[in-house]
């Protein structure tokens, strides 16, 4: 059974760099990018991530339908690095809006994890450890992100929390 590896942490904690190091152990790698450049700042972030991974990955861009992208990976893919789940969630809030539709997309992703097509490394932001957001949309995002992260981590065979660039092992076992 393929591995599902979950990597989380705060902003600039080293999540993506750690995930890239994990993926380096494979020859046929896919980077599944969820980000879209809605502004110049986001374009700079995307460019930085592209520079970090150089030409070592085949890049697939999918902002909303992760389940479909995971099912349509190039033949022979050994690992796919999905970066990142919280950006994906924000995209779904933007494009789909309705929480029930968002939950359907999350369930579709979780269904893929019942029989992953290859090893999968998920990167996600831990957003629930700070102050309570001041507005309803931000609180909804925080709550949905917490639920999404929990559900993916439950299915993961390995889980890591990055803190100040250091990976803390949360889980190294097969799911129940």
N, C-alpha and C positions, 0 to 999 in steps of 0.2 A: 504494500500500500504506500503510495507517495506520502511524503512529509508535508505538513502544513506548519509553517513557521510564522509566528506572530511577533513583530517588533514594535514596541510602543515607547513613548517618552514625551517629554515636553518639547517646546520649541528650541531648536538648535542644540538638542541633547546628543546628536550623533546617530539618530535612528537610520537615516538613509545611508550614511557611510558604513554603518555596521551591516546593514542589509546587503550592500554591494560586496562587502568582504565575504559574507556568507555565500552569495551567488557566485563568487569567483572560483569556487570549488568545482563548478560545472563547466562543460565545454559549450553546450548549445543553450544559450540564455536569451530570454525575452524580458524586456522591460515594458510592463503595461502601465502607461502613464495616464493618470486621471485628470491632470491639471489642464486648464485652458487659460490662455493669456487674455484675460479680460481688461488688463491695464499694463502699463510699462513695468511696474514693479513685479507683477507676476511673470511677465516675459523674462525679466532678469533672473528670477528664481528658476524658471524652466531652463534657460540657457546654462545656468550654473550646474544644474543636475545633468544636463546633456554632456557638459564638459567633464564632469566627474566620472561618468561611465564610459567616456570616450567611444570607441567603435566596438566595444566588447559585447554589446547586446543588439538584438533585433528589437526595434521599438515598435510597439503597438499603442495607438492612442485611442482611449475610449472613456469619455467622461461620465456615462450613465449606465450602460448595459454591460457591466463586468462579467456577468454569467455568460453572455453570448461571446464575449471576447475570449474568455477562458476556454470555452468549448471549441473555439475556432483557431487555436494556436497553431503556428507552423508545425508541420510534421517533424518529429524528432526532437521537439523542445524538451529539455531535461529539467529546466527550472524557469519559473516566471516570477519576477519581482513586481509586485503591485504596489505602486507608490502614488497616492496613499488613500486609505479608506476614508479619512475625514474630509479630504478634498472631494472625493467621490460623493460623500453624503451632502456636502454643500452644493455640489452640482445638481443632485437630485432635488434638493429643496428649491433650487433656482428653476430648474426645468419642469419638474413634476409637481412640486408644491404640496399636493395632497399627501398627508401622512400615511394613509392606507395604501396608496400607490407606492410610496417609498418603502413601506414594510414589505410589499410584494417583491420589490427589487432585492431587498435584503434577503428575503426567503429564497429567491432564485439563486443568489450567490451562495447561500448556505447549502442549498441542494447540490451545487457543484462540489462542495467540500465533502459530501458523502462519498464521492468517487472522483477524487482530483485527477485531472489528465496528466499531471506531472507534479514534481515538488513545487510548492507555492510559498513564496515569502511575502507576507503582508506587512506593510508599514502603516502605522496609524498614530495619531496624536492622542495623548492622554490629556483630555480637556476638563475632566471633572474634579481636579484636585485644587482648584483655585477658588476665588470668590464666586458668589452666585451672580450670574450676569444680570444686568439691570433691565433688560427688555425681554419680552415674551419669546421673540424669535430666537434670540441667543440662548435662552433657557431651553427651548425646544431642541435646538441644535445640540446643546450639551447633553441633554437627556437621550436623544437618539444616538449620539456618538457613544455614550456610555453603554447603551444596550447593544449596538453594533459591535463594539470592541469586546464586550463580554461574550457574545455569541460566537464570534470568530475565535477568541481565545479558548473557549470551551472545546472547540473542534480541533484546535491546534495540537500538534504533537510536541512542539517546542514553543516557548514564549519567553521573551526577554523585555525587560524594562531598561531603557537607557537613561542614566542619570549622570550628568556632567561628563558624558563621553564614555562612561563605564557601563558595560552590559551586566545587568543583574538577572540571573536565571530565575524565572518564575515557574517554569514547567519544562520538564524533559521526560515525557512519557507519552504513551498512546492515549487517545481520548477514551473516556468511559463508554 
